[in-house]
Amino acid sequence: PLPPCDDPENAVFNRILKDNGAVPEVVALSRELADLREELIETADRTKRSEMIKHMSMLEAKLELARKRP
């Protein structure tokens, strides 16, 4: 028997993505944001910190939009 599946219409597509290490956009954005936060803690250069904070703001906005998508 086949294993249970939440999304039978896209089961093959989802399996291919999973087998190739792909992750949902929300997960990828969350990971990138967490990495950037860690880097921000270790960065002393004000200019670089300012750029990182801007990038984090953009990532947070993208993450919020990705969460709202069905």
N, C-alpha and C positions, 0 to 999 in steps of 0.2 A: 504493500500500500504506500501511497505517497504521503509525505509528512503534511500535517495541517498547514494551511496557508491563509494569511489574512487578506491577501490580494491576488486571487487566482488569475485574474486577467493579465497581471504583470509579473507573474511568478518567475518566468524564464528571464525576463529583463532584470528583475531584482537579483536573481541568483548570479547572473553574469556580473552585475555591478559589485556584488558582495565578494565574489571570487577574485575580482581584480582590484580589491581594496578601495573601491569608491565608497564615499559616505554621503549622507544627505547634506544639503547646503547648510542647514542649521548647525549640524555637528562640525562641519569644516570651519564655519565662521566662528563658532564658540571656541574651538581649539586655537584658531589664529588670534583671537582676542585675548585668550588666556596667556598665550606665548608673548604677546605684545605687552601685557601687563607685567609679566615677569621681567622682561627686558627694560621696561620703564623704571622699575625699582632699582635696577643696576646702573642706569644711565645718569651721569652727572651733568652732561652738556645741556645747557638750557635750550639752545636752538634745536638740538635733536629731540629733546623731551617735548618741545612745543609741536614739532612735526609728528611725533608719535601720538600725542594726544589728539591731534586733528585726525590722524588715520584711525585711531580707536573710535572716535565719534562717528566716522563714516561706517566702520564695521558694525557698531552698535545699531545704527540706522538700518543697515542691510539685514542684520540679524532680526530686528523687529519686523521688517517686511517679510522676511522668509518665514517667520513664525506665524504670520497672519495668513499666508497662502494655504489653500486646502491641500 
